[in-house]
Amino acid sequence: MKKITFLLFIFCATQVFSQNMSTLKASALRDANAACKATLDQDFKTLLTYTHPNILKAAGGAEVMEEFLKSTFAEMNAGGFKFEIAETKSVSDIVKEQGEYRCYVENYNVMRMKDKRIISTSYMIGFYNETTKKWTFVEAKEMKNTGSVAMYFPDFKTSMKIPENTMEMKDIKKE
């Protein structure tokens, strides 16, 4: 009887854990898609709610970052830049490292710059905030030792094997 009870306990614990991981993965996809939509819509206030607080703090706060993004995108738009597609393709398995849930998401982007089309696959590291039940993201390539934001995460370590970004530029043919 004790063995059966123990096996039932293990089974139930495994089920709860896998359901929790499935729920976390679904919420990571939801939040990554919301960040992509905010990028397409140039809704920087919303986009910044999905940006890791360490990045916002380093930039001087959400308001400062929002103004920077507005002016940068206005300048790029004036030069013929346009996001055509920004979407999340996949979410990695969720891991718990250094006391927090993490994952990485694969984003697919298509941008137009005058007579060029830029097609890229990029990766973001997601950090789950258990209090707000929300994911925030940081560009994975910037979290490497040589990345520009690595210093804002001084003790960051991960066992996740995050793929490298890819980018392809194509001429847009005139019709």
NORJO-V132812 format. One record per residue. N is the residue number from 1. SS is DSSP state (hx for helix, st for strand, lp for the rest). PSI is psi in radians with two decimals (none if undefined). Layout:
BEGIN
N,SS,PSI ; N,SS,PSI
END
This chain:
BEGIN
1,lp,-0.69 ; 2,hx,-0.66 ; 3,hx,-0.72 ; 4,hx,-0.77 ; 5,hx,-0.76 ; 6,hx,-0.78 ; 7,hx,-0.71 ; 8,hx,-0.72 ; 9,hx,-0.81 ; 10,hx,-0.78 ; 11,hx,-0.83 ; 12,hx,-0.73 ; 13,hx,-0.72 ; 14,hx,-0.72 ; 15,hx,-0.79 ; 16,hx,-0.76 ; 17,hx,-0.81 ; 18,hx,-0.61 ; 19,hx,-0.71 ; 20,hx,-0.76 ; 21,hx,-0.68 ; 22,hx,-0.73 ; 23,hx,-0.76 ; 24,hx,-0.72 ; 25,hx,-0.73 ; 26,hx,-0.68 ; 27,hx,-0.55 ; 28,hx,-0.75 ; 29,hx,-0.77 ; 30,hx,-0.85 ; 31,hx,-0.64 ; 32,hx,-0.70 ; 33,hx,-0.67 ; 34,hx,-0.68 ; 35,hx,-0.70 ; 36,hx,-0.77 ; 37,hx,-0.73 ; 38,hx,-0.63 ; 39,hx,-0.86 ; 40,hx,-0.71 ; 41,hx,-0.08 ; 42,lp,0.70 ; 43,lp,1.41 ; 44,hx,-0.53 ; 45,hx,-0.80 ; 46,hx,-0.79 ; 47,hx,-0.73 ; 48,hx,-0.34 ; 49,hx,-0.28 ; 50,lp,0.19 ; 51,st,2.34 ; 52,lp,2.39 ; 53,hx,-0.55 ; 54,hx,-0.62 ; 55,hx,-0.78 ; 56,hx,-0.74 ; 57,hx,-0.79 ; 58,hx,-0.54 ; 59,hx,-0.13 ; 60,lp,0.17 ; 61,lp,2.87 ; 62,hx,-0.66 ; 63,hx,-0.76 ; 64,hx,-0.79 ; 65,hx,-0.71 ; 66,hx,-0.79 ; 67,hx,-0.70 ; 68,hx,-0.81 ; 69,hx,-0.73 ; 70,hx,-0.84 ; 71,hx,-0.68 ; 72,hx,-0.82 ; 73,hx,-0.63 ; 74,hx,-0.76 ; 75,hx,-0.78 ; 76,hx,-0.74 ; 77,hx,-0.71 ; 78,hx,-0.50 ; 79,lp,0.12 ; 80,lp,0.17 ; 81,st,2.45 ; 82,st,2.30 ; 83,st,2.17 ; 84,st,-0.69 ; 85,st,2.36 ; 86,st,1.92 ; 87,st,2.66 ; 88,st,2.19 ; 89,st,-0.66 ; 90,st,2.86 ; 91,st,2.34 ; 92,lp,3.07 ; 93,lp,2.62 ; 94,lp,2.38 ; 95,st,2.69 ; 96,st,1.98 ; 97,st,2.47 ; 98,lp,0.66 ; 99,lp,0.19 ; 100,st,2.69 ; 101,st,2.42 ; 102,st,2.81 ; 103,st,3.13 ; 104,st,2.63 ; 105,st,2.53 ; 106,st,2.11 ; 107,st,2.48 ; 108,st,2.22 ; 109,st,2.45 ; 110,st,2.17 ; 111,st,2.65 ; 112,st,2.35 ; 113,st,1.75 ; 114,lp,-1.92 ; 115,lp,0.34 ; 116,st,2.56 ; 117,st,2.24 ; 118,st,2.16 ; 119,st,2.15 ; 120,st,2.65 ; 121,st,2.18 ; 122,st,2.84 ; 123,st,2.43 ; 124,st,2.48 ; 125,st,2.27 ; 126,st,2.42 ; 127,st,2.21 ; 128,st,2.25 ; 129,st,1.90 ; 130,lp,-0.40 ; 131,lp,-0.84 ; 132,lp,-0.18 ; 133,lp,0.73 ; 134,st,2.58 ; 135,st,2.48 ; 136,st,2.75 ; 137,st,2.71 ; 138,st,2.48 ; 139,st,2.18 ; 140,hx,-0.73 ; 141,hx,-0.47 ; 142,hx,-0.14 ; 143,hx,-0.10 ; 144,lp,2.86 ; 145,lp,-0.61 ; 146,lp,-0.03 ; 147,lp,2.73 ; 148,lp,-0.31 ; 149,lp,-0.02 ; 150,hx,-0.59 ; 151,hx,-0.34 ; 152,hx,-0.01 ; 153,lp,1.17 ; 154,lp,-0.56 ; 155,lp,0.28 ; 156,lp,2.26 ; 157,lp,2.56 ; 158,lp,2.62 ; 159,lp,-0.05 ; 160,lp,2.41 ; 161,lp,1.65 ; 162,lp,2.17 ; 163,lp,2.83 ; 164,lp,2.61 ; 165,lp,2.69 ; 166,st,2.65 ; 167,st,2.41 ; 168,st,2.39 ; 169,st,2.30 ; 170,st,2.54 ; 171,st,2.44 ; 172,lp,2.12 ; 173,lp,2.37 ; 174,lp,2.43 ; 175,lp,none
END
